[in-house]
Amino acid sequence: MSTWKGKARPTWSLRGVPVWWTENDLTAGRRIVEHKYPGQDVLGTEDMGRAPRRFTLSGELLGADVFEQQERLLKAVETKGPAKLVHPYMGEIMVVVAESGLSLRYSTKEGGMVSVRLTCVRHDQSRQAAGPTAQPATEILASRASVSLGDSFDAFIARNLRLSGLPGWVQAAAAATLDGLQALPPWTIARLASPELIAAGGPAVAAGLRALVTPTRIASVEGIDGTAPIDAVGALPFARQALTLATRAAAMAPVSLVGGTANRTLALANGAVLARGLSGFALSAAAQAAARARPESAQIAEALMGSVSSALTEAMWEADDDTYHALAQARAAVITHLTATAAGLPQRTLWTPEAPTPVMTAAHRLYGDDPAMVLRGIEDLPARNRLRHPLFPETGAPLEVLSHV
C-alpha cells in the first residue's frame, strides 16, 4: 500500500455516521469583489477576507441495512447546528452542511449500495456571532451585592426612623418630607399616601420608599417601559436615572440643628433618614441595573462604572457601619463586573476613509471576515454618524466606528 493510502481512513463520518470513502474535494480562497467600470478596459478588485473552506466528500453506504444507514445519515445532515466531520485525511473538523448539501444516488445495477455526495463548510467557532450565554459570575455577584445594599437600607430606616410616642407634628413633618421626596425629578412617580405610610411605622415606610425606585412605579422615563421589569436594553438609562434620583434625594437630607428642642432634633433626624433611605434604594437600583446593562462599547461600560462607583463612594461618607459595609461590597462587585465587561467590548474610535466608500465596503474593510461584526457595522455606521446617504459617505470626514473585538 502506498504512503498516501496508508495515511487515509477507509471511511469518513458525519455526527458519527460512517460512509465508505471514494473521493473528496476541498475548495478555498479569498472573497473577491470585482468592480467593473463602463467604457473602460480596467477591472478593479477588492479583497473582502478569507472565503470559507468548502469540503465535498463522496462515498458509499453498503450492506443489507443500507436504508437504515441512509436514515441515520439524513438525520445527521438535517440536525440543527455545527457537526463533527471526521475527514479521511484531516481528522476531526467542525462543519455546517450546505443547503441541499447531501445527494444520494440509487441504481438498479448496484443493489445494496447508495452513492453519497456531501458538501459542507468549515465552522470557525472563534468568529461566530455571540448568542445567548450563561449569566457571568461577576454579574451574579454584583446583582446579589446590590440587592443586599437595598436590604441594608431597609434595616437602616427601621432602626433609625422614630415616630411612636411623639407629637403629631413630628409625624406630619415626616409625611411632608416623604411628599417632597416623591416630587423629585427626573421621574413622575405614582404617589404613596404619605400620612398613612408614616403612621404604619418604619418597616412600612422602608417598603414604600423601596417601591418608588422600581420601573413599575415610573410614569415616564426615556427608553424604559414603565409597565415591565427592567431588561438588558432598559438597564443603562434606568441606572443613569436612578443615580440622578440618589443624588437629589441625598441633597434633601436636612442638617442637624444645634441647640434645638429634642422633638425638633428628632424631626430633622427623621427627615435625614427618609432622604438617605430613598437615596440608598436608588443606589441599590442603579447598581442592579449596572449589573444587567449591556453597553455597546468599552467606553460606555467604563463611564457607567465610574458613575456608579463615585455615587456609592459619596454615600459611604455619610453611612453608618452597616450601610457602609453594604455600600463598599456593592461598589467592589460593580467595579469587578464592569471591568470584566469592558475588557470584552469593542472600543469607540475614529476612522477616515481615503476615498468614497459605501457603508457595506467600509464594514468589510473594518471587520474583515467576521460576519457578525460586518452586519452590525452596516447598521451601525449610518446611525452612529447620521449619514445623509449610506451609500455615499463624505470623503475625508472621520467616522465614529466600533473597533473589532
C-alpha positions in Angstrom: 0.0 0.0 0.0 1.4 3.4 -0.9 2.2 6.1 1.7 -0.8 8.3 1.0 -3.3 5.5 1.1 -1.7 4.3 4.3 -2.5 7.7 5.9 -6.1 7.9 4.8 -9.0 6.4 6.7 -11.3 4.0 4.8 -14.4 5.9 5.9 -15.5 9.5 6.6 -18.3 10.2 9.0 -20.7 13.0 10.0 -22.0 13.1 13.5 -20.7 9.5 13.9 -22.5 8.1 10.8 -19.7 6.3 8.7 -19.6 6.4 4.9 -17.1 4.4 2.8 -14.8 6.9 1.2 -14.2 7.1 -2.5 -13.1 10.7 -3.2 -13.1 14.2 -1.7 -12.6 17.8 -2.9 -11.5 20.9 -1.0 -12.0 24.5 -2.2 -10.5 27.5 -0.5 -9.5 31.1 -1.4 -10.4 34.7 -0.8 -13.7 36.6 -1.2 -13.0 39.0 -4.1 -15.4 41.7 -5.3 -14.9 42.8 -8.9 -15.5 46.4 -9.8 -16.4 46.9 -13.4 -16.4 50.4 -15.0 -18.4 51.2 -18.1 -16.4 52.2 -21.2 -13.1 51.2 -19.5 -10.8 48.3 -20.0 -9.9 48.3 -16.4 -11.1 45.7 -13.8 -10.8 46.6 -10.2 -10.8 44.0 -7.4 -11.3 44.3 -3.7 -10.3 41.6 -1.1 -13.2 41.1 1.4 -11.5 38.5 3.5 -10.9 34.7 3.6 -13.6 32.6 1.9 -14.8 29.6 4.0 -13.2 26.2 3.2 -15.7 24.0 1.4 -15.5 20.2 1.6 -17.1 17.9 -0.9 -16.9 14.2 0.0 -18.1 11.2 -2.0 -18.6 7.7 -0.7 -20.9 4.7 -0.5 -23.3 3.1 2.0 -23.0 -0.7 1.8 -24.7 -3.7 3.3 -28.1 -5.3 3.9 -29.1 -2.4 6.2 -28.2 0.3 3.7 -31.5 2.1 4.1 -31.2 2.2 7.9 -27.7 3.8 7.3 -29.3 6.2 4.9 -31.9 7.3 7.5 -29.1 7.9 10.1 -27.2 10.0 7.7 -30.2 12.0 6.7 -30.9 12.7 10.4 -27.2 13.7 10.9 -27.4 16.2 8.0 -30.8 17.7 9.0 -29.9 18.2 12.7 -29.5 21.9 13.5 -26.1 23.3 14.4 -22.5 22.6 13.6 -21.5 18.9 13.2 -18.3 16.9 13.7 -16.9 15.7 10.4 -14.1 13.0 10.5 -12.2 13.7 7.3 -10.2 10.9 5.7 -7.0 13.0 5.8 -7.6 16.0 8.1 -9.2 14.3 11.0 -12.0 16.0 13.1 -13.4 19.2 11.7 -16.4 21.2 12.8 -18.6 21.9 9.8 -22.1 23.0 8.8 -23.8 21.2 5.9 -24.6 23.5 2.9 -28.1 24.0 1.7 -29.1 20.9 -0.3 -25.6 19.7 0.6 -26.4 16.0 0.6 -27.1 14.0 -2.5 -28.0 10.3 -2.5 -28.0 8.2 -5.7 -29.6 4.8 -6.2 -29.1 2.4 -9.1 -30.8 -0.8 -10.2 -27.4 -2.1 -11.3 -25.8 -1.7 -7.8 -28.1 -3.4 -5.3 -27.3 -2.9 -1.6 -25.4 0.3 -2.2 -26.3 4.1 -2.0 -23.8 6.6 -3.5 -23.4 9.6 -1.3 -22.1 13.1 -2.0 -21.9 15.6 0.8 -20.9 19.3 0.6 -20.2 21.2 3.9 -18.5 24.4 5.0 -15.9 24.7 7.8 -17.4 26.2 11.0 -15.0 28.6 12.6 -16.2 28.8 16.2 -14.0 31.7 17.2 -15.7 34.1 14.7 -19.4 33.3 15.3 -21.9 35.9 16.4 -22.4 35.9 20.1 -25.7 34.3 21.1 -27.4 33.9 24.5 -24.9 33.0 27.1 -25.0 32.0 30.7 -25.1 34.8 33.2 -21.5 35.7 34.1 -20.4 35.0 37.6 -19.4 38.7 38.1 -22.9 39.8 37.1 -24.4 37.4 39.6 -22.2 38.7 42.4 -22.9 42.3 41.5 -26.6 41.7 41.5 -26.5 40.0 44.9 -24.4 42.7 46.4 -26.8 45.4 45.0 -29.9 43.6 46.5 -28.1 43.3 49.8 -27.5 47.0 49.7 -31.2 47.7 49.4 -31.8 45.3 52.3 -29.3 47.2 54.5 -31.3 50.4 53.9 -34.5 48.6 54.9 -32.8 47.9 58.2 -31.4 51.4 58.4 -34.9 53.0 58.2 -36.5 50.5 60.6 -33.7 51.1 63.0 -33.5 54.9 62.9 -36.9 56.3 62.0 -38.5 57.3 65.3 -42.2 58.2 65.3 -44.0 56.5 68.1 -44.8 58.5 71.2 -44.0 61.8 69.6 -46.2 64.8 68.9 -48.4 64.7 65.8 -46.4 67.5 64.1 -43.3 65.2 64.1 -45.2 62.7 62.1 -46.6 65.4 59.9 -43.1 66.7 59.2 -42.0 63.2 58.2 -45.0 62.9 55.9 -44.1 66.3 54.3 -40.6 65.1 53.8 -41.9 62.0 52.1 -44.1 64.1 49.8 -41.1 66.2 48.9 -39.1 63.1 48.0 -41.9 61.8 45.8 -41.9 65.1 43.9 -38.3 64.8 43.0 -37.4 64.9 39.3 -36.5 63.2 36.9 -39.5 60.9 37.4 -43.2 61.4 37.7 -43.7 58.9 40.5 -47.0 57.3 41.4 -47.6 58.9 44.8 -47.8 57.0 48.1 -50.2 58.1 50.8 -47.6 59.7 53.0 -49.5 60.2 56.3 -50.9 56.7 56.3 -47.5 55.2 55.4 -45.7 57.2 58.2 -48.4 56.1 60.7 -47.7 52.5 59.8 -44.1 52.7 61.1 -40.5 52.2 59.9 -40.7 48.8 58.1 -43.8 50.0 56.0 -42.0 53.3 55.2 -38.9 51.4 54.1 -41.0 49.1 51.8 -42.8 52.1 50.4 -39.6 54.0 49.6 -38.0 51.0 48.0 -41.1 50.5 45.8 -40.6 54.1 44.5 -37.3 53.0 42.8 -38.8 50.3 40.5 -39.7 50.6 36.8 -43.4 49.7 37.5 -43.7 53.0 39.6 -42.3 55.2 36.9 -44.8 57.1 34.8 -42.3 58.1 32.1 -38.6 57.6 31.7 -37.0 57.8 28.3 -36.0 54.3 27.0 -37.8 52.4 29.7 -41.2 50.6 29.6 -42.7 51.6 33.0 -45.1 48.6 33.0 -42.4 45.9 32.8 -39.3 44.8 34.7 -36.0 46.2 33.6 -34.3 44.2 30.9 -30.8 44.5 29.5 -31.9 47.2 27.0 -33.5 49.5 29.5 -30.9 48.9 32.2 -28.5 51.5 31.1 -30.9 54.5 31.0 -32.6 53.3 34.3 -29.2 53.2 36.0 -28.5 56.8 35.0 -31.9 58.0 36.2 -31.5 56.1 39.5 -28.2 57.8 40.1 -29.8 61.2 39.5 -32.5 60.4 41.9 -30.0 59.2 44.5 -28.1 62.4 44.3 -31.1 64.6 44.6 -32.6 62.6 47.4 -29.4 62.8 49.4 -29.3 66.5 48.9 -32.7 66.8 50.7 -31.4 65.4 53.9 -31.8 68.3 56.5 -28.8 69.4 58.5 -28.9 68.7 62.3 -30.0 71.7 64.4 -27.6 72.7 67.2 -29.4 73.8 70.3 -32.9 72.9 69.2 -35.5 71.0 71.2 -35.4 67.2 71.4 -38.5 66.8 69.3 -37.2 69.3 66.7 -33.9 67.4 66.5 -35.8 64.1 66.1 -37.9 65.6 63.3 -34.8 66.7 61.4 -33.2 63.3 62.0 -36.3 61.6 60.6 -36.1 63.7 57.5 -32.4 62.7 57.1 -33.3 59.1 57.5 -36.0 59.3 54.8 -33.8 61.2 52.4 -30.8 58.9 52.8 -33.1 55.8 52.7 -34.5 56.8 49.3 -31.0 57.7 48.1 -29.8 54.3 49.3 -32.6 52.4 47.5 -31.9 54.4 44.3 -28.2 53.5 44.6 -29.2 49.8 45.0 -31.4 50.0 41.9 -28.7 51.8 39.9 -26.1 49.1 40.9 -28.6 46.3 40.0 -29.2 47.9 36.6 -25.5 48.4 36.0 -25.0 44.7 36.6 -27.7 43.9 34.0 -26.7 46.5 31.4 -25.2 45.5 28.1 -23.1 48.5 27.0 -22.1 48.6 23.3 -18.6 49.8 23.9 -15.8 49.7 26.5 -16.1 53.5 26.9 -19.7 53.3 27.9 -19.0 50.4 30.4 -16.2 52.4 31.9 -18.3 55.6 32.2 -21.1 53.6 33.9 -18.6 52.1 36.3 -17.2 55.5 37.1 -20.7 57.0 37.7 -21.9 54.1 39.9 -18.7 53.7 41.9 -18.5 57.5 42.6 -22.1 57.7 43.8 -21.5 54.7 46.1 -18.3 56.2 47.4 -20.0 59.5 48.1 -22.7 57.8 50.1 -20.2 56.0 52.2 -19.1 59.3 53.8 -22.5 59.7 55.5 -23.2 56.0 56.2 -23.4 54.2 59.5 -21.4 51.0 60.0 -24.0 48.5 58.5 -24.8 50.5 55.4 -21.1 51.4 54.9 -20.1 47.8 54.5 -23.0 47.1 52.2 -22.1 50.1 50.1 -18.5 49.0 49.9 -19.4 45.5 48.9 -21.7 46.7 46.2 -19.1 49.1 44.9 -16.4 46.4 44.7 -18.8 44.0 43.0 -19.9 46.5 40.4 -16.4 47.6 39.6 -15.3 44.0 39.2 -18.2 43.2 36.9 -18.0 46.3 34.7 -14.2 46.0 34.4 -14.6 42.4 33.1 -17.4 43.6 30.8 -15.4 46.4 29.3 -12.5 44.1 28.6 -14.6 42.1 26.2 -16.2 45.1 24.4 -15.1 47.0 21.3 -13.7 50.5 21.7 -15.2 53.5 20.0 -12.7 55.0 17.6 -12.4 57.3 14.5 -11.8 56.0 11.0 -11.3 58.2 8.0 -12.0 56.7 4.5 -9.4 57.7 2.0 -11.9 57.5 -0.9 -15.7 57.4 -1.4 -16.6 54.2 0.3 -20.1 52.6 0.5 -21.1 51.5 4.0 -21.0 47.8 3.1 -17.5 48.1 1.8 -16.4 50.1 4.8 -17.8 47.5 7.2 -15.9 44.7 5.3 -12.7 46.7 5.5 -13.1 47.4 9.2 -14.2 44.0 10.3 -12.6 41.6 7.8 -14.3 38.2 7.7 -16.3 38.4 10.9 -19.9 38.2 9.6 -21.5 39.3 12.9 -19.4 42.5 13.1 -19.8 43.2 9.4 -23.6 43.1 9.7 -23.5 45.2 12.8 -21.3 47.7 11.1 -23.6 48.0 8.1 -26.4 49.0 10.5 -24.3 51.0 13.0 -22.2 53.2 10.7 -25.1 55.3 9.2 -27.0 55.5 12.5 -23.9 56.4 14.6 -22.6 59.1 12.2 -26.0 60.4 10.9 -25.0 59.8 7.3 -27.2 61.5 4.8 -26.8 58.7 2.3 -25.4 55.3 3.5 -24.1 54.5 0.0 -22.1 57.7 -0.3 -20.4 58.9 3.0 -18.5 62.1 2.7 -14.9 61.7 1.6 -12.3 62.7 4.2 -14.7 63.0 7.1 -13.8 60.9 10.1 -16.4 58.4 11.1 -17.0 57.0 14.6 -16.8 53.2 14.5 -16.5 50.3 16.9 -13.2 48.6 16.9 -13.0 44.9 16.1 -13.0 42.8 19.3 
